[in-house]
Amino acid sequence: MLLSALIDWSRLQFAMSAMYHWIFVPLTLGMGLIMAIAETKYYRTGDDFWKKTAKFWQKIFGINFAAGIATGLILEFQFGTNWSNYSYFVGDIFGAPLAIEGMFAFFMEATFFAIMFFGWDKVSKKFHLTSTWLTIGGATLSAVWILVANAWMQYPTGMQFNPDTVRHEMVSFSQVALSPVAVTKFFHTVISSWILGSIVVMGISGYYLLRKRNKRFAIESIRLASWVGIVSAVLTVVTGHIAAGHVANYQPMKLAAMENLYEGSEKAPLSAFGIVNGDKKRADWASDKSDFAGDFNISLPSGLSILAFNNPNAYVPGIKDILQGGYTKPDGTIALSAEERIARGKIAIQALADYRAAKEQGNEAEAVAQRAILDQNFEHFGYGYFDNVEALIPNVPILYYSFRIMVGLGMLFVIVCLLPLIFIKKDREKFANMRWYAWVMIISVPLVYIASQAGWVIAELGRQPWTIQDALPVQAAVSNIAAGAVKTTFILFLVLFTLMLIAELSIMIRAIKRGPETKVVNQTNKEA
């Protein structure tokens, strides 16, 4: 009971910290791109309007950037405080990309951030533009290494277990940094952040249209953000489809939970929307019952087979199949049952203990024998920490609905970004007076944050109960500390992050109300 409380509070604290941090990160990446494009327009045209536009979006970027740093630092410290067993077990691998992020990428963005903010009219236009692009480049590089570390938790590779130190050790940095999951996760996450940045820019611009001020600034910003949003949406669909293939191959339980799929099949349908039967419990998934899907479901024939394997006839396993085993996996091997993997995992754990005991006693023959048993069963090592198969099932309702929220809102944002391009081309002045559409853009701002958070809920909750997929469960990764201490720090961080968010929003709202500088040189269409 005490361990369960410790795990729950540690997970809750990390989830809360990560979700607060993720409020700031995508806006940094998305708005950074838009401000850099605006300054590029100023550099190429010499139009002072674009300088004022770039400086305004840089101001919003800077406010958000500072809050993101504070939450990110606290988040990383939790690996050592709340998840020390995890840090020891895989620190040789997980720590490398985080160290690179801190020493190189963060240093780069911090250096050029100062030039970007304080170098206007002090350095050449070309050097200032370069600094702006390098600032957002540094922020993106930071995201690269964070996402490499996260992708490795989803798909561990490039490592070898050392039974003498009881640690995973890196054997190939390139396999860790360039794994297919890492590459796809980087592009999908960063590009989807561009959508968020675009929607936020459009929402702020919509506010000015409602107030009938800064019209040229608002319309040009909306046009720029709309183009970025449309291109990003197309690329996000492509990278999302590739990511779904990785999930199907490396995390089939996550895919089955996302789809509320109990029994797999060939030509598996994709659930467009349904109602999950909330009366069913985890134990029902693990037994021979197939009525979990609920009373309502709209599906697309063969859609899931296409999404997962680009083949309308492909077999996609459900939760029952994954637990019972016996089906053919994409690599051609036959899947073991969860019970068999748990049994082999316990053999591996015991073999490790016997190996270390033999080494301490100087019994090399016994050590060699136990090492062979360990190596033979190590693929299932993490499963040895479980006693029942139902613990291997993530929270199906949350994953199912989160996926549909993310995809559904993503489709909405395509329309939100596309319509202004049509309206502005037909009649700029009429568009400027479309109060209803200004409200659409404003309301889209909280919705895009919901979609962004839903994406991370799917990625992280879908991996549960693992901290490292199939290798290290949460109960083996948590620190040996009192649950009450984690509860106390959870409350402190919640209060701190909430106050930080309130302060950031207050500063940002004041900056938005003040608006961009409106005195534009050499412009015949001056705005009040």
C-alpha positions in Angstrom: 0.0 0.0 0.0 2.8 2.4 0.9 4.6 1.6 -2.4 1.4 2.1 -4.3 0.9 5.6 -2.8 4.5 6.5 -3.5 4.2 5.4 -7.1 0.9 7.3 -7.6 2.2 10.5 -6.0 5.5 10.4 -7.9 3.7 9.8 -11.2 1.2 12.5 -10.4 3.9 15.0 -9.6 5.9 14.3 -12.8 2.7 14.4 -14.9 1.7 17.7 -13.4 5.2 19.2 -13.9 5.4 17.9 -17.5 2.0 19.3 -18.4 2.8 22.7 -17.0 6.1 22.7 -18.9 4.4 21.7 -22.1 2.2 24.8 -21.9 5.3 26.9 -22.7 7.4 24.7 -24.9 5.2 24.4 -28.0 4.5 28.1 -28.0 8.2 28.8 -27.9 8.8 26.6 -30.9 5.7 27.8 -32.9 5.9 31.5 -32.2 9.7 31.4 -32.7 9.2 30.3 -36.3 6.6 33.0 -37.0 8.7 35.8 -35.5 11.7 34.7 -37.5 9.7 34.7 -40.7 8.4 38.2 -39.9 11.9 39.5 -39.4 13.0 37.8 -42.6 10.3 39.8 -44.4 11.7 43.0 -42.8 15.2 42.1 -43.9 14.1 41.4 -47.5 11.7 44.3 -48.0 13.1 47.0 -45.7 9.5 47.7 -44.7 9.5 49.0 -41.1 6.1 47.4 -40.6 7.6 44.0 -40.5 10.2 45.1 -38.0 7.4 46.3 -35.6 5.6 43.0 -36.3 8.7 40.9 -35.5 9.5 42.9 -32.4 6.0 42.4 -31.0 6.0 38.6 -31.5 9.5 38.4 -30.1 8.1 40.1 -26.9 5.4 37.4 -26.5 8.1 34.8 -27.3 10.4 36.1 -24.6 7.7 36.1 -21.9 6.9 32.5 -22.6 10.5 31.5 -23.0 11.4 32.5 -19.5 8.6 30.5 -17.9 9.5 27.5 -19.9 13.0 27.5 -18.6 11.9 27.5 -15.0 9.5 24.6 -15.3 11.9 22.6 -17.4 14.7 22.8 -14.8 12.4 21.5 -12.0 11.1 18.7 -14.3 14.6 17.4 -14.9 15.5 17.5 -11.2 12.7 15.0 -10.5 14.6 12.2 -12.2 17.1 12.4 -9.4 14.7 13.0 -6.5 11.6 10.9 -7.3 13.0 8.4 -9.9 16.5 7.7 -8.6 16.3 4.0 -9.4 15.5 4.9 -13.0 18.3 7.4 -13.1 20.8 4.8 -11.8 19.5 2.0 -14.1 19.7 4.0 -17.3 21.6 7.2 -16.4 24.4 6.2 -18.8 22.0 6.4 -21.7 19.2 8.8 -20.6 21.6 11.4 -19.2 23.6 11.8 -22.4 21.0 13.6 -24.5 20.0 15.7 -21.5 23.6 16.8 -20.9 24.0 17.7 -24.6 20.8 19.7 -24.4 22.1 21.6 -21.4 25.6 22.2 -22.6 25.1 23.0 -26.2 21.5 23.7 -27.3 20.5 25.7 -24.3 23.7 27.7 -24.3 23.2 28.5 -28.0 19.6 29.7 -27.6 20.4 31.8 -24.5 23.4 33.5 -26.2 21.5 34.6 -29.3 18.4 35.3 -27.4 20.2 38.3 -25.8 21.3 39.6 -29.2 17.8 39.1 -30.6 16.2 41.1 -27.9 18.7 43.8 -27.2 20.6 44.0 -30.5 18.0 45.9 -32.6 19.8 48.9 -34.2 23.0 47.9 -32.4 24.1 45.1 -34.9 23.6 44.8 -38.6 20.2 43.7 -39.9 21.8 40.5 -41.3 23.5 39.6 -38.0 20.3 40.3 -36.0 18.3 38.2 -38.4 20.8 35.4 -38.0 20.6 35.7 -34.2 16.8 35.4 -34.4 17.0 32.2 -36.5 19.7 30.8 -34.2 17.6 31.5 -31.2 14.7 29.4 -32.5 17.3 27.0 -33.9 18.7 26.6 -30.4 15.2 26.1 -28.9 14.6 23.4 -31.5 17.9 21.7 -30.8 16.9 21.6 -27.1 13.7 19.9 -28.2 15.8 17.4 -30.3 17.7 16.0 -27.3 14.7 16.0 -24.9 12.7 14.1 -27.5 15.6 11.7 -28.2 15.6 10.9 -24.5 11.8 10.5 -24.4 11.8 8.4 -27.6 14.4 6.0 -26.0 11.9 5.4 -23.2 9.3 4.4 -25.8 11.8 2.3 -27.8 15.0 1.4 -26.0 17.9 0.7 -28.3 21.6 1.1 -28.5 22.2 -0.3 -25.1 23.6 -3.3 -23.3 22.8 -4.5 -19.7 25.8 -4.9 -17.4 25.0 -7.4 -14.6 28.0 -6.4 -12.6 26.8 -2.8 -12.2 23.1 -3.6 -12.7 22.9 -0.8 -15.2 22.1 -0.4 -18.9 25.0 1.1 -20.7 25.2 2.8 -24.1 26.9 0.9 -26.9 25.7 3.1 -29.8 25.0 6.8 -29.5 23.8 6.9 -33.1 21.2 4.2 -32.5 19.8 6.2 -29.5 19.9 9.5 -31.3 18.7 8.3 -34.7 16.3 5.6 -33.9 13.2 5.7 -36.1 11.0 6.6 -33.1 13.3 9.5 -32.1 13.4 11.0 -35.6 9.7 10.7 -36.1 8.9 12.0 -32.6 11.1 15.0 -33.2 9.4 16.0 -36.4 5.9 15.3 -35.3 6.3 17.2 -32.0 8.1 20.2 -33.4 5.8 20.6 -36.4 2.7 20.2 -34.3 4.1 23.0 -32.1 4.1 25.2 -35.2 0.4 24.7 -35.4 0.0 25.8 -31.8 2.1 28.9 -32.4 0.0 29.7 -35.5 -3.3 29.4 -33.7 -2.1 31.6 -30.8 -0.9 34.3 -33.2 -4.2 34.1 -35.0 -6.1 34.3 -31.7 -4.2 37.4 -30.5 -4.7 39.0 -33.9 -8.4 38.2 -33.7 -8.5 40.2 -30.5 -7.2 43.3 -32.4 -9.8 42.8 -35.1 -12.5 42.7 -32.4 -11.2 45.9 -31.0 -10.9 47.5 -34.5 -7.2 48.4 -34.0 -3.9 47.4 -35.6 -5.8 46.1 -38.5 -2.9 45.7 -40.9 -0.8 44.1 -38.2 -3.6 41.7 -37.4 -4.4 40.7 -41.0 -0.8 40.2 -42.0 -0.1 38.2 -38.9 -3.1 36.0 -39.6 -2.0 35.5 -43.2 1.5 34.5 -42.1 0.2 32.2 -39.3 -2.4 30.6 -41.6 0.2 29.6 -44.1 2.4 28.2 -41.4 -0.5 26.4 -39.9 -1.7 24.8 -43.1 1.8 23.6 -44.1 2.4 22.3 -40.5 -1.0 20.5 -40.5 -0.2 18.6 -43.6 3.3 17.6 -42.3 1.8 16.7 -38.9 -0.6 14.2 -40.6 2.3 12.6 -42.4 4.5 12.3 -39.4 1.6 11.2 -37.2 0.9 8.4 -39.7 4.5 7.3 -39.5 4.4 7.5 -35.7 1.3 5.3 -35.6 3.3 2.6 -37.5 6.1 2.8 -34.9 3.5 2.4 -32.1 2.0 -0.6 -33.9 5.4 -2.3 -34.2 7.0 -1.4 -30.9 4.1 -0.6 -28.5 1.1 -2.7 -29.6 -0.6 -2.4 -26.2 -0.6 1.4 -26.6 -2.3 1.1 -30.0 -4.9 -1.4 -28.8 -5.8 0.9 -25.9 -5.9 4.0 -28.1 -8.4 2.1 -30.3 -10.4 0.4 -27.5 -9.6 -2.8 -29.4 -10.2 -5.9 -27.4 -9.9 -8.6 -30.1 -7.6 -8.1 -33.0 -8.3 -9.0 -36.6 -7.2 -8.7 -40.2 -8.7 -5.7 -42.0 -9.1 -4.1 -38.5 -11.5 -1.1 -38.5 -10.5 2.3 -37.2 -12.9 3.7 -34.6 -13.8 7.2 -35.6 -15.8 7.7 -32.4 -17.4 5.4 -29.8 -18.4 5.1 -26.2 -16.1 3.1 -24.0 -17.9 0.8 -21.6 -16.9 2.5 -18.3 -18.3 -0.4 -16.2 -15.6 -2.8 -17.3 -12.5 -3.0 -15.2 -8.9 -4.0 -16.0 -9.7 -7.6 -14.9 -12.4 -7.8 -17.5 -9.8 -7.0 -20.2 -7.6 -9.8 -19.0 -10.5 -12.4 -19.0 -12.3 -13.9 -21.9 -14.8 -11.1 -22.5 -15.2 -9.2 -25.7 -17.9 -6.7 -24.9 -15.7 -3.9 -23.6 -16.3 -1.7 -26.7 -19.5 -0.2 -25.3 -22.9 0.4 -26.9 -21.9 2.8 -29.7 -19.0 2.9 -32.2 -18.6 4.4 -35.7 -15.7 2.8 -37.5 -13.9 2.9 -40.8 -13.4 -0.5 -42.5 -9.7 -1.6 -42.6 -8.7 1.9 -41.3 -6.6 0.6 -38.4 -4.8 -1.9 -40.5 -3.9 0.9 -42.9 -2.9 3.3 -40.1 -0.7 0.7 -38.4 0.9 -1.2 -41.3 -0.1 0.6 -44.6 -1.9 -2.6 -45.5 -5.7 -2.9 -45.5 -5.5 -6.6 -44.9 -2.9 -6.5 -42.1 -3.6 -8.1 -38.7 -3.7 -5.8 -35.7 -3.7 -7.5 -32.3 -6.1 -6.4 -29.6 -5.5 -6.3 -25.8 -6.8 -9.9 -25.4 -4.4 -11.1 -28.1 -1.4 -9.3 -26.6 -2.1 -10.8 -23.2 -2.7 -14.3 -24.5 0.0 -14.3 -27.2 0.1 -16.8 -30.1 -0.2 -14.3 -32.9 2.4 -13.5 -35.5 4.2 -10.3 -34.9 5.4 -7.9 -37.7 8.9 -9.4 -37.5 7.6 -12.9 -38.1 8.0 -14.3 -34.6 5.2 -15.7 -32.5 4.1 -13.5 -29.6 4.5 -15.0 -26.1 1.7 -14.7 -23.7 2.0 -12.1 -20.9 2.0 -14.9 -18.3 4.9 -16.5 -20.1 6.8 -13.2 -20.2 6.2 -12.6 -16.5 7.5 -16.1 -15.7 10.6 -15.6 -17.8 11.1 -12.2 -16.3 11.1 -13.7 -12.8 13.7 -16.3 -14.0 15.9 -13.4 -15.3 15.6 -11.5 -12.0 16.6 -14.5 -10.0 19.4 -15.3 -12.4 20.8 -11.8 -11.9 20.7 -12.3 -8.1 22.4 -15.7 -8.4 25.0 -14.3 -10.8 25.9 -11.5 -8.4 26.0 -13.9 -5.4 28.3 -16.3 -7.4 30.6 -13.5 -8.3 30.9 -12.4 -4.7 31.7 -16.0 -3.7 34.3 -16.3 -6.5 32.4 -19.2 -8.1 33.1 -18.3 -11.8 31.5 -21.5 -13.1 28.2 -20.8 -11.4 28.4 -17.1 -12.5 28.9 -18.1 -16.1 25.9 -20.5 -15.9 23.6 -17.9 -14.3 24.8 -15.2 -16.8 23.7 -17.5 -19.6 20.2 -17.9 -18.0 20.0 -14.1 -17.6 21.0 -13.4 -21.2 18.5 -16.0 -22.4 15.6 -14.4 -20.5 16.7 -10.8 -20.3 14.3 -9.6 -23.0 11.5 -10.3 -20.4 13.4 -8.9 -17.4 11.0 -6.0 -16.7 7.9 -8.3 -16.8 9.3 -10.2 -13.7 8.2 -7.3 -11.5 4.5 -8.1 -12.2 2.3 -10.7 -10.6 -0.8 -10.4 -12.8 -1.3 -9.6 -16.5 -4.0 -7.0 -15.9 -1.3 -4.6 -14.6 0.1 -4.4 -18.1 -3.0 -2.7 -19.5 -3.0 1.2 -19.5 -6.0 3.4 -18.9 -8.1 2.6 -22.0 -10.8 5.3 -21.7 -8.4 8.1 -21.2 -6.2 7.0 -24.2 -9.2 6.4 -26.4 -10.8 9.8 -25.9 -7.5 11.7 -25.8 -6.6 10.3 -29.3 -10.0 11.4 -30.7 -9.7 14.8 -29.1 -6.3 15.3 -30.6 -7.2 14.2 -34.1 -10.6 15.9 -34.1 -9.3 19.3 -33.0 -6.4 18.9 -35.5 -8.9 18.6 -38.3 -10.7 21.7 -36.9 -7.5 23.7 -37.0 -6.9 23.0 -40.6 -10.2 24.7 -41.3 -9.4 27.6 -38.9 -6.1 28.2 -40.8 -7.5 27.7 -44.3 -10.6 30.0 -44.2 -8.7 33.3 -43.5 -6.6 32.8 -46.6 -9.8 32.5 -48.6 -11.6 35.4 -46.9 -8.6 37.8 -47.0 -8.0 37.1 -50.7 -11.7 37.8 -51.5 -12.1 41.0 -49.4 -9.6 42.1 -46.8 -11.8 44.8 -45.3 -14.8 42.5 -45.0 -12.6 39.9 -43.3 -11.4 42.6 -40.8 -15.0 43.1 -39.8 -16.0 39.4 -39.4 -16.4 39.5 -35.7 -17.7 35.9 -35.6 -14.5 34.7 -37.2 -12.4 36.7 -34.8 -14.1 34.9 -32.0 -13.4 31.5 -33.7 -9.7 32.3 -33.7 -9.8 33.4 -30.1 -11.7 30.3 -28.9 -9.3 28.1 -30.9 -6.4 29.2 -28.6 -7.5 27.1 -25.5 -8.6 24.3 -27.9 -5.1 24.0 -29.4 -3.6 23.7 -26.0 -6.1 20.9 -25.1 -5.0 19.1 -28.4 -1.4 19.5 -27.6 -1.7 18.2 -24.0 -3.8 15.3 -25.3 -0.9 14.2 -27.6 1.4 14.0 -24.6 -1.2 12.1 -22.6 -1.3 9.5 -25.3 2.5 9.2 -25.6 3.1 8.9 -21.9 0.0 7.3 -20.4 0.0 4.8 -23.3 3.5 3.6 -22.2 2.3 2.7 -18.7 3.0 0.7 -16.6 6.5 1.2 -18.0 9.0 3.9 -17.5 11.1 2.2 -20.2 9.0 0.1 -22.6 9.2 -3.6 -21.7 12.4 -3.0 -19.6 11.7 -1.1 -16.4 8.2 -0.7 -14.8 7.3 2.3 -12.6 7.4 0.3 -9.4 11.1 -0.6 -10.0 12.0 3.0 -11.1 10.7 5.0 -8.2 12.9 6.4 -5.4 12.9 4.9 -1.9 11.4 7.9 -0.2 8.3 8.6 1.8 5.0 9.1 -0.1 4.2 12.0 2.2 7.3 13.9 1.1 6.3 13.5 -2.6 2.8 14.7 -1.7 4.1 17.7 0.0 6.4 18.7 -2.9 3.6 18.0 -5.3 1.4 20.6 -3.6 4.3 23.1 -3.5 5.1 22.7 -7.2 1.4 22.9 -8.1 1.1 26.2 -6.2 4.4 27.5 -7.7 3.6 26.5 -11.3 0.1 27.9 -11.0 1.4 31.3 -9.7 4.1 31.2 -12.5 1.4 30.6 -15.1 -0.8 33.4 -13.7 2.1 35.8 -13.7 3.1 34.9 -17.2 -0.5 35.3 -18.5 -0.8 38.6 -16.7 2.4 39.9 -18.3 1.4 38.6 -21.7 -2.1 40.0 -21.5 -0.7 43.4 -20.6 1.7 43.2 -23.6 -1.2 42.2 -25.9 -3.4 45.0 -24.7 -0.6 47.5 -25.2 -0.2 46.0 -28.7 2.6 46.4 -31.3 4.3 49.7 -31.9 2.0 51.4 -34.5 4.1 54.2 -35.7 5.3 52.8 -39.0 7.8 54.7 -41.1 7.2 55.2 -44.9 3.7 53.7 -44.7 0.7 55.5 -46.2 -1.7 53.3 -44.3 -1.0 54.3 -40.7 -3.1 52.9 -38.0 -4.4 54.4 -34.8 
